[in-house]
């Protein structure tokens, strides 16, 4: 294998690794109107009445805003103190 072939193989391998790492980084932060927030890793369509706001994974609330983390596994959303599965 000559130098040019090695360089092409290295570049292609780098692009492949970059593509794979971007696939796994598709998380979001979801909050309801009451300020409960949790992480999701899939895109869901929430019922309009749920009042859900979707933020990017690097979102953070500002000082003085009233939010709290309420993680929960599975597909759903917080409505009051109940986890609503849909």
TORKOL-4160 file (C-alpha; in steps of 0.2 Angstrom, whole numbers, padded with zeros to 4 digits, m for minus):
86
<pt num="1" X="0000" Y="0000" Z="0000"/>
<pt num="2" X="0008" Y="0017" Z="m0005"/>
<pt num="3" X="0007" Y="0033" Z="0005"/>
<pt num="4" X="m0007" Y="0040" Z="m0005"/>
<pt num="5" X="m0018" Y="0025" Z="m0002"/>
<pt num="6" X="m0014" Y="0025" Z="0017"/>
<pt num="7" X="m0019" Y="0043" Z="0018"/>
<pt num="8" X="m0036" Y="0041" Z="0009"/>
<pt num="9" X="m0040" Y="0026" Z="0020"/>
<pt num="10" X="m0035" Y="0036" Z="0036"/>
<pt num="11" X="m0046" Y="0051" Z="0030"/>
<pt num="12" X="m0061" Y="0039" Z="0026"/>
<pt num="13" X="m0059" Y="0031" Z="0043"/>
<pt num="14" X="m0060" Y="0048" Z="0052"/>
<pt num="15" X="m0076" Y="0053" Z="0043"/>
<pt num="16" X="m0083" Y="0036" Z="0047"/>
<pt num="17" X="m0079" Y="0039" Z="0066"/>
<pt num="18" X="m0086" Y="0056" Z="0065"/>
<pt num="19" X="m0102" Y="0051" Z="0057"/>
<pt num="20" X="m0105" Y="0037" Z="0070"/>
<pt num="21" X="m0101" Y="0049" Z="0085"/>
<pt num="22" X="m0114" Y="0062" Z="0079"/>
<pt num="23" X="m0128" Y="0048" Z="0078"/>
<pt num="24" X="m0127" Y="0044" Z="0096"/>
<pt num="25" X="m0127" Y="0063" Z="0102"/>
<pt num="26" X="m0145" Y="0066" Z="0098"/>
<pt num="27" X="m0152" Y="0070" Z="0115"/>
<pt num="28" X="m0164" Y="0083" Z="0120"/>
<pt num="29" X="m0170" Y="0092" Z="0136"/>
<pt num="30" X="m0189" Y="0092" Z="0137"/>
<pt num="31" X="m0198" Y="0103" Z="0150"/>
<pt num="32" X="m0216" Y="0105" Z="0154"/>
<pt num="33" X="m0225" Y="0121" Z="0159"/>
<pt num="34" X="m0223" Y="0118" Z="0177"/>
<pt num="35" X="m0204" Y="0117" Z="0176"/>
<pt num="36" X="m0201" Y="0099" Z="0177"/>
<pt num="37" X="m0187" Y="0094" Z="0164"/>
<pt num="38" X="m0180" Y="0077" Z="0158"/>
<pt num="39" X="m0168" Y="0070" Z="0145"/>
<pt num="40" X="m0175" Y="0061" Z="0130"/>
<pt num="41" X="m0164" Y="0052" Z="0117"/>
<pt num="42" X="m0178" Y="0050" Z="0103"/>
<pt num="43" X="m0189" Y="0062" Z="0095"/>
<pt num="44" X="m0207" Y="0061" Z="0101"/>
<pt num="45" X="m0223" Y="0070" Z="0096"/>
<pt num="46" X="m0231" Y="0076" Z="0112"/>
<pt num="47" X="m0249" Y="0080" Z="0114"/>
<pt num="48" X="m0252" Y="0099" Z="0112"/>
<pt num="49" X="m0261" Y="0100" Z="0128"/>
<pt num="50" X="m0246" Y="0094" Z="0137"/>
<pt num="51" X="m0237" Y="0111" Z="0135"/>
<pt num="52" X="m0220" Y="0103" Z="0131"/>
<pt num="53" X="m0205" Y="0113" Z="0126"/>
<pt num="54" X="m0190" Y="0104" Z="0118"/>
<pt num="55" X="m0173" Y="0111" Z="0120"/>
<pt num="56" X="m0156" Y="0106" Z="0114"/>
<pt num="57" X="m0145" Y="0095" Z="0125"/>
<pt num="58" X="m0134" Y="0109" Z="0130"/>
<pt num="59" X="m0148" Y="0120" Z="0136"/>
<pt num="60" X="m0148" Y="0126" Z="0154"/>
<pt num="61" X="m0160" Y="0137" Z="0163"/>
<pt num="62" X="m0155" Y="0154" Z="0169"/>
<pt num="63" X="m0152" Y="0160" Z="0187"/>
<pt num="64" X="m0169" Y="0164" Z="0195"/>
<pt num="65" X="m0179" Y="0152" Z="0183"/>
<pt num="66" X="m0188" Y="0139" Z="0192"/>
<pt num="67" X="m0185" Y="0122" Z="0184"/>
<pt num="68" X="m0181" Y="0105" Z="0191"/>
<pt num="69" X="m0174" Y="0088" Z="0185"/>
<pt num="70" X="m0186" Y="0074" Z="0185"/>
<pt num="71" X="m0179" Y="0060" Z="0175"/>
<pt num="72" X="m0189" Y="0045" Z="0170"/>
<pt num="73" X="m0186" Y="0030" Z="0159"/>
<pt num="74" X="m0198" Y="0027" Z="0144"/>
<pt num="75" X="m0209" Y="0037" Z="0133"/>
<pt num="76" X="m0220" Y="0050" Z="0141"/>
<pt num="77" X="m0221" Y="0066" Z="0150"/>
<pt num="78" X="m0223" Y="0074" Z="0167"/>
<pt num="79" X="m0241" Y="0080" Z="0171"/>
<pt num="80" X="m0241" Y="0087" Z="0188"/>
<pt num="81" X="m0233" Y="0073" Z="0199"/>
<pt num="82" X="m0239" Y="0059" Z="0187"/>
<pt num="83" X="m0229" Y="0052" Z="0173"/>
<pt num="84" X="m0240" Y="0050" Z="0158"/>
<pt num="85" X="m0236" Y="0036" Z="0146"/>
<pt num="86" X="m0240" Y="0038" Z="0127"/>
